[in-house]
């Protein structure tokens, strides 16, 4: 875990706003849209939250992206 903290970078405010807006628009358990007309309002709220956090001196950090995980290792398609 301490190694993860060394890899943190400051998160882009646009990425934070996008994540907040997604959370406001969609149900957390099913990833389905919570309401059809809330997309525009979610974006406005997310942008306002980010601006408020910035003005209060908050810094949001994020981890680097994790490598893509696949199923079974590639065997090369060769049979013995």
N, C-alpha and C positions, 0 to 999 in steps of 0.2 A: 504494500500500500504506500509506503513512503516514496517509492520510485514513481508512482502515479502522480504524486504531488509535484515532483520535479518537472513533469511534462505538461502541466497546466498552462494554458495561454488565456489571455483575455478574450472573452467571447465577443463576437461582432454584435452590436446592438440590433442590427437587422435580423440576425439569426435568432436572437432572444425574442424579438417581437413576433417573428414568424411562428416560433414554438408556442408562445403564449396565445396567439390568435388561433392556432390549430387546436390548442386545449380548450379554448372558449367555444369553438365551433363544433367540436366532436365529443362524443361520449368517451370517457376514458376506458371503459370496459370493453366496448365493441368497436371503437374507431368509426362508428357510423355518425353521420351528421346529426347533431342534437336538434337543430332547427334550420330550416332552409334560408330564412331571411337574416340570419345573424352574422354572415360572413363580413359584411361591411362594418358593422358595429364592433365585431371582434377585433378587426384590424385597428380601428380607432382607439379602442380601449388598450390594446397591446402597446401601441405607439405612445399613448399617454403614460402608461405604467413605466415604460423604458425611460422616457424623459424625466419622470419624477425620480426614479432610482438614480439616474445620472446626476441630477441636480443635488441629490442628497449624498453624493459621494460613493455610492455603491459601485463595486466592481464585480462582475460575474465572470467566473472562470469556467473553462470547459476542458475536457480531456481531448487528446488527439483521437481521430476516428480509429475504431478497431479494425483490424484486417478482416476481409471477407472470409467467412467460414463456409466450407463446402462439406458435402457428405463424406463419402469414403475417399481415401486418397486415390489419385489417378494411377491407374495401373499400366497405362500406355497401350492398352488394347491387345497386348500380345498373350497368346496362350502357350503353355509349356508343351 
